[in-house]
Amino acid sequence: MATPSNPPITREQQLDLYRYMLLDRIVEDTMTKLFRQNKIVGGLYASLGQEAISVGTAYALEKRDWIAPMIRNIGGLLVKGVRPRDIFTQHMAKYTSPTQGKDGTSHFGDLKDLHIVSPISMLGDLIPVMTGVAMAGRYLGQNIVALTWIGDGGTSTGAFHEGVNLAAQQRAPLVLVIENNQWAYSTPVARQVPITDLADRAKAYGVRAFIVDGNDVEAVFAVARECVALCRAGEGPVIIEAKTMRMRGHAQHDAAEYVPKDMFEFWKKRDPIDTYEKKLAGAGVLTEKKKAEILAGINAVIEQDRAFAEESPFPPAELAESPVYCDGPLPIEPQWKRPVAEVKPPRSGVKPEWKVGGNGEFHRDAREGAGEAAGARHAAPVRPESAKPANGGAKTAARRSSKSAVTVRGRK
């Protein structure tokens, strides 16, 4: 449904989404060939079948907004403005790469112009980092939104829960996208967690969450645009769970023989690019002429940037020792978009005391009215020490105290 914050998608936007997904796939297909030619020096991780998520969510952002990609979010990088040649040279460890050949995988960013925070290999750690970015943007008056992605397996890390809790408590303008691609390396979701929808984890932190078909790029874009609008209006953070399927192994070395063949076949019929291409063609948006034009434009860029990467030199040996240590203050200045006086005393001053609503006491009536539906139950009250029977009651009292007078959440 169209709303002021989520108007109907335009023909231009539809073609953009299609082009970015196709570009993403061709970039990754090209890197697969380079990997097999032993020209990729590090690991290579594919987003085959997941392109709609990276593209659809990143496309909902504005230039001022920030992203922090993971290993399967090349589509988000392309939408943000990263060139294919930067991705090729980075994975080939060439001197012309964003890291000058010092990293052979996806660890690069652009803090100044594109507002991209480099990936962190420890899963979940980007969530507290991007919460900090979101809070800093609000403090500086930039009215930005920060977005990052996490896999289904990554939602079980401590950093995920700590980061979501921090974002929730601070009402940070953060959009967190859970890419539920059914597999955490070789472990299926059902063997990871006892819930069907990972978005349900948002309930524990009082966070709004959405679940979307991760293979429908327009649906992903629409929900992401709504979440971005909510965050910009001060109603963040928001979690999106996008259900999809990882159509290859964890990385190039992984044949994914542990995945049932019929599962691959099921999701192959739901390929995000093939289904979207048919939809646009049926609506008269993507004609054969337009399709050929888009493909020719992408192939021209890919060929030029691949050649640039292959012809680029490796870094000189003397670069290895620099920059290892910071020799002085970094040239980083806060980009204020509000009067600095607003965040300095006396205008920002508050009394050093907390205002707490209620005393945190146990309310049986309120709990019985709201908790039963959530699976909560009441434990029997513990009998005071002075009320214990004089004899024969020690065992009974011990059994009751082990339950304690608390509200127990979860399965009965």
N, C-alpha and C positions, 0 to 999 in steps of 0.2 A: 504494500500500500504506500502510495506517495504521500509524503509529509513535507512541510517547509524545510526540514533538515535533511530530507531524503527524497528529492524530486525524481520524476521518471528518468530513466537512463536515456541518453541521447544516442543517435546513430554514431556520432563521432566517438563517444565513449565506448560503445560496443566494438568498434573497429580497433580502438586503442587496446582494449583488453585482449582481443584476439591476437593482435600483432605482438604484444608483449609476451603472451603465453607461447606463441610460435617462436619468437626470438629466444626465449628461455630454453625451449627444447632444442633448438638448433645449436645454440651455444654449448649446451651440455653434450649433444651428440658429437660436436666437433672436439670437445675435450676428451671424450671417450676414445676417439680415434687417435688423438695425440698421446693418450695414456698407453694405448696398445703399441704405439710406436716408440715407447720409452722416453717420451719428451715431457711428460708430467712427472715432477720429481717427488711429489708427496702423495697423500691419499686423495681419492676422488669419490665424492658422494653425490648420487643422483637424486633429482626431485621428480623423476618420471612418474606421472600420474598425480602429482601434487601441485602442478604449476598454478592452478586457479587460486590457491590459497595465498601464496606469496604475492602474486600479481594483484589479485582482488583486494587484499588488505592494504598493500602499499599504495595502490592507486587511489585509495580513499583519503590519503594524507595530503597536506599542503607542503610547499617547498620548505617552509619554516619548521616543520615537524621533524622528529628524530626517529630513526630506526636502529635496531641492533639485530643483525641477521644471525642465523645459525647455518649449519652446513648445507641445508636444502633450501636456502632462500635466495638463490641467485636471481630469481624473478624479481624479488623486492629490490635488489641492487640495480637491476636494469631500469626499473620504473623510477628509481630515485635519480638516475642519470649516470650510473657507472657504465663505462664503455666496455664492449666485449674484449677489446685489446687489453684493458686493465685486468680483466679476469683471466685471460689466457697467460699473460706475462707473469701474473702473480703465481699461478699454479706451475709455471715452468721455471720459476725462480730467476727471472731475467732482471738485468740491471734497470730496465725501463719500467719495472713493475711499481706499484704503489709503495712497496717496502724495499725497493731497490735490490730485490733478489734475496733478502734475508729471511723470507718465509715462503715455503712452497705450497701452502694451502690457502684457506680462506680468511686468514687472520689479517685483515686490513680494513681501514675505515677512512673517513674524511670528516673531521670535526669542523672544519672551517666553512666549507661551501655546501656539501651535500648532507651534512648532519647525520653521519653514519658512525656508530660506535662499533669498533672491531669485535668480532665474535670472541667468546671465551669458551675454551674447551670443556671446562667444568660445568656440566649441565645445571641450569637453574640460576647460575650466578649473574646472568644478565638481567634478571628480574629486579633484584635490589639496585643494581647499577642504573637501570633505566627508570626506576622509581626516583632515584636521586636526580637524574636528568630532568624528569618531569617536575620535581619539586623546585629545582634550580630555575627552570624556565618560568615557573609561576612567581618565584621570588623576584626575578628580574623584570617581571611584567611582560613577558614575551607571548603569553597565551598560546603556548605550544602544546602538542600532544606527543607523547613518546610511545613507541610500539615495539614490541619484540615478540619472538616466537619461541615455543618450547614443544618438544615431542611428548607423546603419551608417557613414555618411560621417565622423562625428566620431571613429571609432576609428582614423582615419589621422592624427589631429593629434598633435603632439608632446606636448601636455598630457595626452592620454589615456595614452600610454605612461609618461610621467613620473609621473603620478598613480597608475597601477596599480603601477608599480615601488615607489613610496613606500609605498603601502598594503600591498603584499606583504611588504616588508622589515620594516615595523612591525607586521605581523599585525593591522592595524586592523579593527575590526568594521564593515566597509563592504560593502554590497550594491550592485553596479553592474549596472544593467539595460541591455543593448544592445537597442534597438528596431530590429531589422532589417526595415525597411519597404520594402526592395528598391530605394529610390531616394534618392540624395543630391542633392537638387534635381532635376536632369534627368539624372544619371549613374547607370546601373544598377550594382548591386553587382559584377557580373562585370567591369565596366570599372574598378572601384576597386581591387580586391584580387585576388590570385591564389589565394585559398582559398574554399572553399564555406561553411564554418562560422566565423563571426567569433569564436566561443567558443574556437577553437583558439589565439587570441592569448594566452589565459591561460597556456598551457604555458610560454611564455618566461619567465614570472615565478613559476612554481611555485604558481599559484593554481587552486583548484578552480572548475570551470565547469559549467553546466548549459545544455541547449538545450531549449526548450519551444515548443509550438504557441501562438503569441501570440494566437490567436483563440479559444482555449478558456480562459475565465476561471477555471474551477475548477482546471485544470492549472497556470495561472499562479499562482494563489493557493497551491496546494499546494507548488510548488517554491519560491516566495518565502518561505513560512512555514518551510520546511526550512532555507533559507539564513539567515534571520533567527535561527533557533535555533542554527545553527552559529556565527554571528558572536557571539551572546550568550554562547556557551560558550567563546569565545576561539579559534575556528577560522576566523576571517576572514582576508582578505577573500574574497568569492565573486562570481563573474560569472554572470549569467543572459543568455543570448541568446534573445530572443523573436522568432520569425519571424512576420511579418505583412505587411500591404500598406497603403501610404498611398493611400487611395481618392480623394484629390483632389490638386490641384497643391500645390506647395510652400507657396503662400499664395493668398489670394483673387484676386490678379492673374494667377495662373498657371493656364492651361487644361489643362495636362498633356497636350498633344497628342503629346508624344514617347513616351507610354506606349502599348504595343500594346493595342488594344481587347479582344482575347481575354484579356489578362492581367487587365484590370478585371473581365471577366465571370467568370473563374475564381475570383477572390477575392470577388466579390459574393455568390456562392453560399455562401461561408464567413463571412458577416457575423457577428460575435461576439454581437450582441444577438439577431438572428433565430434563430440556431442554439441559443442558450441558452434562449430563450423556448420553443422547441419541446421542448427536453429537459425543462424544468421542467413544462411542460404534460403531457407524456407520463408523467411520474412522479407526476402529481397534486399537485405542489407549487404550481404557478401556475394557479389556476382563472380563469375569465373574470371572476368577481366580484373576485378579488384583483388581477388585472391592471388592471381598471378603477379600483379603489381606489388603487393605486400611481400610475397615470397622473393621476388627478384630484388627488392630493396634490402631485405634481410641478408640474402646470400651475398650481395655485393659488399655489405659491411663486414660480414663474417670472413669472407675471402681476404679482404684488405687487412683486417685486424689479425687474422691468423698468420698471414705472411709477415706482418710487422713483428709479431711475437717470435716467430721462428728465426727471423733475421736479427733479432735483438741480441746483444752480447750478454754473457753472464757477468756478474759484478766483479770488479777488480779485487785482487787478494787483499790490498791494503784497506779495503772497506770493512774487513772483518773486525777490526779493532775500534771502529767508530760508526755510529755513536753507541757505545756500550754504557757509559756513565754520563749523567747530566753534568755539563760543565758550568751551568749557571741557570738563572731563572728562565723558565720557558716564556715565550712571547704570547701569553694568553691573557686577554683582558675581558672582563665581563661585559656583555652586550646589553646594557640597560635599555629597557623600553618603558620605564616609569621613572618618576622623580626619585632620586636616591633618598631624599628626606623622608619619604613614606615609610622606609624600613629602618630609620634611625630614630633614637629618642629625640624629642619627647613623643613623636607621633606613633612610634611603634612600642612604646612602653606599656607594660602590663604589670599588675600586682603579682608578686611571687607567691601565689597561692592557687590551689586547685579548687574548682567548683565541681563537686561530685553529685550526680543525681541519685539519691538513695544511698543506702549503706551496704548494699550487696548482700542483703539477707535473703534467706530461703523463703519463697512464697509458694506454699503448696497449692492454693487455689489457682494461681496464675499458671503454674506448671501443669496442673491437671487439665487446664483448658487449652493449652497450646502445645504441650509436649507429647501427648500420646500419639498424635498423628505422625510425629517425627520419630517415633520409636523409642522415646524416652520413658523411663519408669521411675517410680519412687522406691527408695530403700526404706526399710523399717527403721523408725527412730531408735537410736542407741539408748539404752536405759542408763541413767546416771550411775556413777560408781556407788553412791550412797544408797541406791535403791536395789542393789544386788541382793538376792536371797542369802540368808545366813549360811545355808548349806545346800549342796546339790545344784547350785545355780551357776557355778563358774563356767561350765562348758557352754550353757545356753548364752550367757553374756558374751563369751568369746566369739561365738558364731555370729551374733548380731553386730558386734563391733567391727568384724571383718567386712561387713557390708557398708557401714557408716551411713550417716544421714546426708547423702549427697544425691544429686540428680545424675543418673547414669545414662549416657548417650550411646546409641548404637544398637546392636542386636540384643534382644532379650535373652 
